[in-house]
Amino acid sequence: MSISNINSSKFDQMVQAAATTLNSNAEFINSLNVFPVPDGDTGTNMSMSFQSGADYVSKDTSESVGKLAQSLAKGLLMGARGNSGVILSQIFRGFSKSVENKDVLNGKDIVEAFQNSEKTAYGSVMKPTEGTILTVIRGISEAGQKSDVNDLAKLFDSLYDAAEKALQSTPDLLPVLKQVGVVDSGGQGLVFVIKAFADVLNGREIETSHQPNTGEMDQMIDASHEQSHESAQGKLNPDDIVYGYCTQIMVRIGRGKEVEYDFDYDKFYEHLAGIGDSLLVVNDDEIVKVHVHTEQPGEVISWGQKFGDLANVKIDNMRLQQETIIENDDNKAEDTKQEPKDIAIIAVASGDGIGELFTSLGVTDVIKGGQTMNPSTQDILDAINNSNAKNALIIPNNGNIFMAAQQAADVAEIPVEIVHAKTIQQGLTSMLSFNPDASLQDNVSEMEDMLNTVISGDVTHAVRDTEIDGVKINKDDFMGIIDGKIQIVKTDLTETAIEMIKEMIDEDSEVVTIIYGDGITEDEANDLSEKVEAIDDELEVEVHEGGQPVYPYLISVE
């Protein structure tokens, strides 16, 4: 059946289908990360960004496609996470600008809209790079100009074919993709969006149910808990909480000495549903992960052990947390009465210890996030708006957050500047030159100058076999990454860190700072410190607990 135009109802279906498709394929997109480190988050960023846009569309009752497209673009902008999410938001910003006065869209409107998408996306990047999502939107735009515009179902199939073809060309345009053997992850995300659009128009089935994996479940839990911390929640009396213990367990199915039952999802779920609420249960063939609010955390643990051994247990007293929320809300109420500060310094950091380090150096607000969970434009904007300051300075500590930070700065109501720290180490070093008596612009200039005075080293493990720049890497190897480049590959964690530090120091080096992450003990960090001192007894070595995920050690040399 030929389709000559897209009305508001059909456009909404297309958007919701694309959101579902991105969500279902987020982990696959994440797996296309060039570096084999366990922090590939392009799929998560694109999925969460597009879901924000889809939510805006679902709340818009307009019957004009142009107005719905504007809502999509607005939602994408405010929810944009990471560079991939920001560029995706720019693609649909260009699309929406082209169709803003259209009640329905015909084929010619679609072609012109994607032409404007291409123009806007390329214009949003200071140095456009081919072999990325930009190549895919260019392929879509060019294909539209050569396609039959009379039947929109056929048109979008043509656009999808062109997007897939452009995606497959990305390794030939970006050598690092070819070296690793993957296509561009951001481009893959855009291909999924166009495929969903085409499937809706052609009446093909859209995947509507998706079992969240453990990483996505963590995000759902964190999001639900973060929502519970909004000030309205501060009115809740802790004694009114029915189920007081947030209990999370991860069970290795079929292992351990206490196993009584073969795993059956319904049986497992129903028992837990009877002893609590806010229940989430996800599993694969090897692991089941649980989140539940209950009065009987011990019973949750015991029930889990009937199906396997415990890989992880986390219990939080929510009544105690609520008391803290109320206290913090009271403190915020007092803060609103205070005179606004001259400059708010907002840093992005993962790990409580790293947040405390930034605070000790003068940072006024810390946004929890980083490599595995980039904050959105809205997250950063909220921090600016809640800072009670005349000016704001943002330290992203991650190159993938620069664009979202800039979008927040562009729409903020106060002057905002960005210190382009790509690493936690750079961000901490930049704070050493902050002068509270200097202007916003002078501080940014001084802090930017400090970024090149520090060498950043990260230690993590490989999540797959690969080869990069002639270096063969096996799954579970430890890697030493110096200023973004893999330099050391070893099977031993401490040996990797030591060899990396040897590469980082020279005769002018004075201070080595070791920030140890989640899973590393203080004794292990101190042992590493002693080994560094043995390399050069004139080096000053500092050790701090960071608590960061993914990276056992973050190391700086100055």
C-alpha positions as CSV (number, residue, x, y, z in Angstrom):
1,M,0.0,0.0,0.0
2,S,1.4,3.4,-1.1
3,I,1.8,6.0,1.6
4,S,1.8,9.6,0.4
5,N,2.1,11.5,3.7
6,I,2.9,11.2,7.4
7,N,0.4,12.7,9.9
8,S,0.9,13.4,13.6
9,S,-0.3,9.9,14.7
10,K,2.0,8.1,12.3
11,F,4.9,10.4,13.3
12,D,4.3,9.5,16.9
13,Q,4.4,5.8,16.1
14,M,7.7,6.2,14.2
15,V,9.3,8.1,17.1
16,Q,8.1,5.6,19.8
17,A,9.3,2.7,17.6
18,A,12.7,4.2,17.2
19,A,13.0,4.7,21.0
20,T,12.1,1.0,21.5
21,T,14.5,-0.1,18.9
22,L,17.4,1.9,20.3
23,N,16.6,0.6,23.8
24,S,16.5,-3.0,22.6
25,N,19.9,-2.6,20.8
26,A,21.7,-0.4,23.3
27,E,24.0,-3.1,24.5
28,F,24.9,-4.1,20.9
29,I,25.8,-0.5,20.1
30,N,27.8,-0.3,23.3
31,S,29.8,-3.4,22.1
32,L,31.0,-1.5,19.1
33,N,33.2,0.7,21.3
34,V,36.6,1.0,19.6
35,F,38.7,0.5,22.8
36,P,38.0,-2.9,24.4
37,V,37.4,-1.2,27.8
38,P,34.2,-2.0,29.8
39,D,32.8,1.5,29.5
40,G,31.3,1.6,26.0
41,D,28.2,3.7,26.4
42,T,27.2,5.1,23.0
43,G,24.2,2.8,22.9
44,T,23.1,3.8,26.3
45,N,23.6,7.5,25.6
46,M,21.7,7.4,22.3
47,S,18.9,5.3,23.8
48,M,18.4,7.6,26.8
49,S,18.7,10.7,24.6
50,F,16.1,9.5,22.1
51,Q,13.8,8.3,24.9
52,S,13.8,11.8,26.3
53,G,12.7,13.1,22.9
54,A,10.0,10.4,22.6
55,D,8.7,11.3,26.0
56,Y,8.3,14.9,24.9
57,V,6.4,13.8,21.8
58,S,4.1,11.5,23.7
59,K,3.1,14.4,26.0
60,D,2.4,16.8,23.1
61,T,-1.2,16.7,22.0
62,S,-0.7,18.7,18.8
63,E,-2.0,17.3,15.5
64,S,0.8,19.1,13.6
65,V,3.8,17.0,12.7
66,G,5.9,20.2,12.7
67,K,5.1,20.8,16.3
68,L,5.7,17.2,17.2
69,A,9.1,17.4,15.5
70,Q,9.9,20.4,17.6
71,S,9.0,18.5,20.7
72,L,11.2,15.6,19.6
73,A,14.1,18.0,19.0
74,K,13.5,19.8,22.4
75,G,13.4,16.5,24.3
76,L,16.5,15.2,22.5
77,L,18.3,18.5,23.4
78,M,17.5,18.4,27.1
79,G,18.1,14.6,27.4
80,A,21.3,14.5,25.2
81,R,24.0,12.4,26.8
82,G,27.5,12.1,25.4
83,N,28.7,13.3,22.0
84,S,26.6,10.7,20.2
85,G,23.4,11.9,22.0
86,V,24.2,15.5,21.3
87,I,24.8,14.9,17.5
88,L,21.6,12.9,17.4
89,S,19.8,15.9,18.9
90,Q,21.3,18.2,16.3
91,I,20.2,15.8,13.5
92,F,16.6,16.1,14.6
93,R,17.0,19.8,15.4
94,G,17.8,20.3,11.7
95,F,14.9,18.0,10.8
96,S,12.4,20.0,13.0
97,K,13.5,23.4,11.7
98,S,12.8,22.2,8.1
99,V,9.2,21.0,8.9
100,E,8.2,23.3,11.7
101,N,5.3,24.8,9.7
102,K,4.1,21.5,8.3
103,D,0.9,19.8,9.5
104,V,1.7,16.6,7.5
105,L,4.8,15.5,5.7
106,N,5.1,14.3,2.1
107,G,8.2,12.8,0.5
108,K,9.6,16.1,-0.6
109,D,9.4,17.4,2.9
110,I,11.2,14.4,4.3
111,V,14.1,14.7,1.7
112,E,14.5,18.4,2.5
113,A,14.3,17.8,6.3
114,F,17.2,15.2,6.1
115,Q,19.2,17.6,4.0
116,N,18.8,20.2,6.8
117,S,19.7,17.4,9.3
118,E,23.0,16.9,7.5
119,K,23.7,20.6,7.4
120,T,22.9,21.1,11.1
121,A,24.8,18.1,12.3
122,Y,28.0,18.9,10.4
123,G,27.7,22.5,11.6
124,S,27.5,21.4,15.2
125,V,31.0,19.8,15.2
126,M,34.1,22.0,15.1
127,K,36.1,19.5,13.1
128,P,33.7,17.1,11.4
129,T,35.2,13.6,11.1
130,E,34.1,11.1,8.4
131,G,33.6,7.5,9.4
132,T,31.2,8.6,12.1
133,I,27.4,9.2,12.5
134,L,28.0,12.2,10.3
135,T,28.8,9.9,7.4
136,V,25.6,8.1,7.9
137,I,23.4,11.2,8.0
138,R,25.1,12.4,4.8
139,G,24.4,9.1,3.1
140,I,20.7,9.4,4.1
141,S,20.5,13.0,2.8
142,E,22.2,12.1,-0.5
143,A,20.0,9.1,-1.0
144,G,16.8,11.0,-0.4
145,Q,17.7,13.4,-3.3
146,K,17.9,10.4,-5.7
147,S,14.8,8.5,-4.4
148,D,11.2,8.3,-5.5
149,V,9.3,10.6,-3.1
150,N,5.8,9.6,-4.0
151,D,5.7,6.5,-1.8
152,L,7.0,7.2,1.7
153,A,7.2,3.5,2.6
154,K,9.6,2.9,-0.3
155,L,11.4,6.2,0.4
156,F,12.3,5.2,3.9
157,D,13.4,1.7,2.8
158,S,15.7,3.5,0.4
159,L,17.0,5.7,3.2
160,Y,17.6,2.7,5.4
161,D,19.5,0.9,2.7
162,A,21.6,4.1,2.2
163,A,22.2,4.4,5.9
164,E,23.3,0.8,6.2
165,K,25.6,1.2,3.2
166,A,27.1,4.4,4.7
167,L,27.6,2.6,8.0
168,Q,29.5,-0.2,6.4
169,S,31.8,2.3,4.8
170,T,32.8,3.9,8.1
171,P,35.8,1.5,8.7
172,D,37.3,2.6,5.4
173,L,37.0,6.2,6.4
174,L,38.3,5.9,10.0
175,P,41.3,3.7,10.3
176,V,40.9,2.9,13.9
177,L,37.5,1.3,13.1
178,K,39.0,-0.9,10.5
179,Q,41.9,-1.9,12.7
180,V,39.5,-3.1,15.4
181,G,37.0,-4.6,13.0
182,V,33.9,-2.6,13.9
183,V,31.6,-0.1,12.3
184,D,30.9,3.3,14.0
185,S,28.7,2.9,17.1
186,G,27.0,6.3,16.7
187,G,26.3,5.6,13.0
188,Q,24.8,2.2,14.0
189,G,22.5,3.9,16.4
190,L,21.2,6.3,13.6
191,V,20.7,3.3,11.3
192,F,18.5,1.7,14.0
193,V,16.4,4.9,14.1
194,I,15.9,5.0,10.3
195,K,15.1,1.2,10.3
196,A,12.4,1.7,12.9
197,F,10.9,4.6,10.8
198,A,10.9,2.4,7.7
199,D,9.4,-0.6,9.6
200,V,6.4,1.5,10.9
201,L,5.6,2.9,7.4
202,N,5.8,-0.6,5.8
203,G,3.7,-2.2,8.5
204,R,6.5,-4.5,9.7
205,E,6.6,-5.8,13.3
206,I,8.5,-3.6,15.8
207,E,10.2,-5.3,18.8
208,T,8.2,-4.0,21.7
209,S,9.4,-6.0,24.7
210,H,13.0,-5.8,26.0
211,Q,14.4,-7.6,29.0
212,P,16.8,-5.1,30.6
213,N,20.3,-6.3,31.1
214,T,22.1,-5.8,34.5
215,G,23.7,-2.5,33.4
216,E,20.4,-1.1,32.3
217,M,18.8,-2.3,35.5
218,D,21.4,-0.4,37.5
219,Q,20.5,2.8,35.6
220,M,16.8,2.2,36.3
221,I,17.5,1.7,40.0
222,D,19.7,4.8,40.2
223,A,17.1,6.9,38.3
224,S,14.3,5.7,40.5
225,H,16.3,6.5,43.6
226,E,17.4,9.8,42.3
227,Q,13.7,10.7,41.7
228,S,12.9,9.8,45.3
229,H,15.4,12.4,46.4
230,E,13.5,15.3,44.9
231,S,12.4,17.9,47.5
232,A,8.7,16.7,47.5
233,Q,10.0,13.4,48.9
234,G,11.6,15.4,51.7
235,K,8.1,15.8,53.2
236,L,7.8,12.0,53.7
237,N,8.1,10.9,57.3
238,P,10.7,8.1,57.5
239,D,8.4,6.2,59.8
240,D,5.8,6.1,57.0
241,I,8.1,4.0,54.8
242,V,6.5,0.6,54.7
243,Y,9.5,-1.4,53.3
244,G,12.6,0.1,54.8
245,Y,15.5,-1.8,53.3
246,C,16.6,-1.3,49.6
247,T,18.1,-4.8,49.0
248,Q,20.1,-5.8,45.9
249,I,21.6,-9.2,45.3
250,M,23.2,-10.9,42.3
251,V,23.1,-14.7,42.2
252,R,25.2,-17.1,40.1
253,I,22.5,-19.6,39.1
254,G,23.1,-23.2,40.0
255,R,26.3,-22.6,42.0
256,G,27.0,-22.9,45.7
257,K,26.2,-25.3,48.5
258,E,22.8,-24.1,49.4
259,V,21.1,-24.7,46.0
260,E,17.7,-26.3,46.4
261,Y,15.8,-25.4,43.2
262,D,16.4,-25.1,39.4
263,F,15.9,-21.5,38.4
264,D,12.3,-20.7,37.4
265,Y,11.7,-17.0,36.8
266,D,8.0,-17.0,37.9
267,K,8.7,-18.9,41.1
268,F,11.6,-16.8,42.0
269,Y,9.8,-13.5,41.3
270,E,6.5,-14.4,43.0
271,H,8.1,-15.2,46.3
272,L,10.0,-11.9,46.4
273,A,6.9,-10.0,45.3
274,G,5.2,-11.2,48.5
275,I,7.8,-9.7,50.8
276,G,8.3,-6.2,49.3
277,D,7.7,-3.8,46.5
278,S,9.7,-1.8,43.9
279,L,10.8,-5.3,42.7
280,L,13.0,-5.7,39.6
281,V,14.3,-9.1,38.6
282,V,16.5,-9.7,35.5
283,N,18.4,-12.7,34.5
284,D,20.3,-14.5,31.8
285,D,21.4,-18.2,31.8
286,E,24.1,-17.6,34.4
287,I,23.1,-14.7,36.7
288,V,19.9,-13.3,38.2
289,K,19.9,-9.8,39.6
290,V,17.4,-8.5,42.1
291,H,16.3,-5.1,43.4
292,V,13.5,-5.0,46.0
293,H,12.4,-2.8,48.9
294,T,11.6,-5.0,51.9
295,E,11.6,-5.4,55.6
296,Q,13.3,-8.8,55.4
297,P,16.6,-8.4,53.6
298,G,17.8,-11.6,55.2
299,E,14.9,-13.5,53.5
300,V,15.8,-12.0,50.1
301,I,19.4,-13.3,50.6
302,S,18.3,-16.7,51.8
303,W,15.8,-17.1,48.9
304,G,18.6,-16.2,46.4
305,Q,20.9,-18.8,47.9
306,K,18.3,-21.5,47.2
307,F,19.0,-20.9,43.5
308,G,22.7,-20.2,43.5
309,D,25.6,-18.5,45.3
310,L,25.8,-14.8,46.0
311,A,28.0,-12.7,43.8
312,N,27.0,-9.4,45.3
313,V,24.9,-8.0,48.1
314,K,23.9,-4.4,48.8
315,I,21.5,-3.3,51.5
316,D,20.6,0.4,52.3
317,N,18.4,1.6,55.2
318,M,16.0,3.9,53.4
319,R,14.6,5.3,56.6
320,L,18.0,6.6,57.5
321,Q,18.4,7.9,53.9
322,Q,15.1,9.7,54.2
323,E,16.3,11.4,57.4
324,T,19.3,12.6,55.5
325,I,17.1,13.8,52.6
326,I,15.0,15.8,55.0
327,E,18.1,17.3,56.6
328,N,19.5,18.2,53.1
329,D,16.2,19.7,52.1
330,D,16.3,21.9,55.2
331,N,19.8,22.9,54.4
332,K,18.8,23.7,50.8
333,A,16.0,25.9,52.1
334,E,18.6,27.8,54.1
335,D,20.9,28.0,51.1
336,T,18.2,29.7,49.1
337,K,18.2,32.5,51.6
338,Q,21.9,33.1,51.1
339,E,23.4,35.7,48.8
340,P,24.3,34.1,45.4
341,K,28.0,33.1,45.1
342,D,30.0,34.8,42.4
343,I,31.2,31.6,40.6
344,A,29.8,28.1,40.9
345,I,32.3,25.4,40.0
346,I,30.5,22.3,38.7
347,A,32.5,19.1,38.1
348,V,31.4,15.7,36.7
349,A,32.8,12.8,38.6
350,S,32.1,9.1,39.3
351,G,33.2,7.8,42.7
352,D,32.4,9.3,46.1
353,G,36.1,9.7,46.9
354,I,36.8,11.6,43.6
355,G,33.8,13.9,44.4
356,E,35.3,14.6,47.8
357,L,38.7,15.4,46.2
358,F,37.0,18.0,43.9
359,T,35.1,19.5,46.8
360,S,38.3,19.8,48.9
361,L,39.8,21.8,46.1
362,G,36.9,24.3,45.9
363,V,34.3,22.7,43.6
364,T,30.9,23.7,44.7
365,D,28.7,21.1,42.9
366,V,29.5,17.6,41.8
367,I,27.4,15.8,39.2
368,K,27.6,12.1,39.6
369,G,28.6,10.6,36.2
370,G,31.4,10.1,33.8
371,Q,32.6,7.4,31.5
372,T,29.9,4.9,32.0
373,M,27.0,7.3,32.6
374,N,27.3,10.7,30.9
375,P,25.1,13.4,32.4
376,S,22.5,14.9,30.0
377,T,22.2,18.5,29.0
378,Q,19.3,18.7,31.4
379,D,21.4,17.3,34.3
380,I,24.1,19.9,33.7
381,L,21.6,22.7,33.3
382,D,19.8,21.7,36.5
383,A,23.2,21.9,38.3
384,I,23.7,25.4,36.9
385,N,20.2,26.6,37.8
386,N,20.4,25.2,41.3
387,S,23.9,26.6,42.0
388,N,22.7,29.9,43.4
389,A,25.5,31.7,41.6
390,K,26.0,34.7,39.3
391,N,28.3,32.7,37.0
392,A,29.2,29.0,36.5
393,L,32.2,27.1,35.4
394,I,31.9,23.5,34.3
395,I,34.7,20.9,34.4
396,P,33.4,17.8,32.4
397,N,36.4,15.6,33.0
398,N,35.5,13.6,29.9
399,G,35.7,14.6,26.3
400,N,32.4,12.9,25.6
401,I,30.6,15.4,27.9
402,F,31.9,18.6,26.2
403,M,29.0,18.9,23.8
404,A,26.3,18.4,26.4
405,A,28.1,20.9,28.7
406,Q,28.2,23.4,25.8
407,Q,24.5,23.0,25.1
408,A,23.7,23.6,28.7
409,A,25.9,26.6,28.7
410,D,24.1,28.0,25.6
411,V,20.7,27.8,27.2
412,A,21.6,28.8,30.8
413,E,20.4,32.1,32.2
414,I,23.8,33.0,33.7
415,P,27.2,33.2,32.1
416,V,28.8,29.8,31.8
417,E,32.3,28.8,30.8
418,I,33.8,25.3,30.3
419,V,37.3,24.1,31.3
420,H,37.9,21.4,28.7
421,A,39.4,18.7,31.1
422,K,39.3,15.3,29.3
423,T,40.2,13.3,32.4
424,I,39.6,13.4,36.2
425,Q,43.4,14.0,36.5
426,Q,43.3,17.1,34.3
427,G,40.2,18.4,36.2
428,L,41.9,18.1,39.6
429,T,45.0,19.7,38.4
430,S,43.1,22.6,36.8
431,M,41.5,23.4,40.2
432,L,44.9,24.2,41.6
433,S,44.9,27.5,39.6
434,F,41.4,28.6,40.5
435,N,41.4,32.1,42.0
436,P,38.1,33.1,43.7
437,D,39.0,36.7,43.3
438,A,39.6,36.5,39.6
439,S,37.0,36.9,36.8
440,L,35.3,33.9,35.2
441,Q,37.2,34.4,32.0
442,D,40.6,34.8,33.7
443,N,40.0,31.7,35.7
444,V,39.1,29.7,32.6
445,S,42.2,30.8,30.9
446,E,44.5,29.9,33.8
447,M,42.8,26.6,34.3
448,E,42.9,25.6,30.7
449,D,46.7,26.4,30.7
450,M,47.1,23.8,33.5
451,L,45.6,20.9,31.5
452,N,48.8,20.2,29.6
453,T,50.9,20.1,32.8
454,V,49.6,16.7,33.8
455,I,49.9,13.3,32.2
456,S,46.9,11.1,32.7
457,G,47.1,7.3,33.1
458,D,44.2,4.9,33.4
459,V,44.3,1.1,34.2
460,T,41.4,-1.1,33.2
461,H,40.7,-4.5,31.7
462,A,39.9,-5.6,28.2
463,V,36.4,-6.9,27.5
464,R,37.3,-8.6,24.2
465,D,40.2,-9.8,22.0
466,T,41.4,-7.2,19.6
467,E,44.5,-5.5,18.2
468,I,45.1,-1.7,18.2
469,D,48.1,0.1,16.8
470,G,49.9,-3.3,16.5
471,V,49.3,-4.2,20.1
472,K,47.6,-7.5,20.6
473,I,45.1,-7.5,23.4
474,N,43.3,-10.5,24.9
475,K,40.1,-10.5,26.8
476,D,40.7,-9.8,30.5
477,D,44.2,-8.4,29.9
478,F,44.9,-5.3,31.9
479,M,45.7,-2.2,29.9
480,G,47.6,1.0,30.8
481,I,46.1,3.9,28.8
482,I,48.3,7.1,28.8
483,D,46.5,10.3,27.6
484,G,43.9,8.2,25.7
485,K,46.3,5.7,24.0
486,I,46.8,2.1,25.0
487,Q,50.5,1.8,25.9
488,I,50.8,-1.2,28.2
489,V,49.1,-4.6,28.1
490,K,49.8,-7.2,30.8
491,T,48.0,-10.0,32.6
492,D,48.8,-8.6,36.1
493,L,47.1,-5.5,37.4
494,T,49.9,-4.1,39.5
495,E,52.5,-4.9,36.9
496,T,50.4,-3.0,34.3
497,A,50.2,0.0,36.6
498,I,53.9,0.1,37.4
499,E,54.9,-0.3,33.7
500,M,52.5,2.5,32.8
501,I,53.9,4.8,35.4
502,K,57.4,4.1,34.2
503,E,56.3,5.3,30.7
504,M,54.7,8.4,32.2
505,I,57.6,9.8,34.3
506,D,60.8,11.5,33.2
507,E,63.6,13.4,34.8
508,D,61.3,16.4,35.4
509,S,58.5,14.5,37.1
510,E,57.9,15.5,40.7
511,V,54.5,14.2,41.9
512,V,52.7,10.9,41.2
513,T,49.1,10.7,42.4
514,I,47.3,7.4,42.7
515,I,43.5,7.3,42.8
516,Y,42.3,3.8,43.5
517,G,38.9,2.6,42.5
518,D,36.1,0.3,43.5
519,G,37.4,-3.2,44.3
520,I,41.0,-2.0,45.3
521,T,41.9,-2.0,48.9
522,E,44.0,0.7,50.7
523,D,46.7,-1.9,51.3
524,E,46.9,-2.7,47.6
525,A,47.1,1.0,46.7
526,N,49.9,1.6,49.3
527,D,51.8,-1.4,48.0
528,L,51.7,0.2,44.5
529,S,52.8,3.5,46.1
530,E,55.9,1.8,47.6
531,K,56.8,0.2,44.2
532,V,56.6,3.7,42.6
533,E,58.9,5.2,45.2
534,A,61.3,2.3,44.5
535,I,61.5,3.5,40.9
536,D,62.7,7.0,42.0
537,D,63.0,7.9,45.7
538,E,62.8,11.6,44.8
539,L,59.2,11.3,43.6
540,E,56.5,12.4,45.9
541,V,53.6,9.9,45.8
542,E,50.1,10.7,46.9
543,V,47.4,8.0,47.4
544,H,43.6,8.8,47.5
545,E,40.5,6.6,47.5
546,G,38.4,7.5,44.5
547,G,35.8,4.7,44.5
548,Q,35.4,5.0,40.7
549,P,34.0,2.1,38.7
550,V,35.7,0.4,35.7
551,Y,39.2,1.8,36.3
552,P,41.0,0.2,39.3
553,Y,43.6,3.0,39.1
554,L,43.6,6.6,37.8
555,I,47.2,8.0,37.9
556,S,48.6,11.4,37.2
557,V,52.2,12.6,36.9
558,E,53.1,16.2,37.2
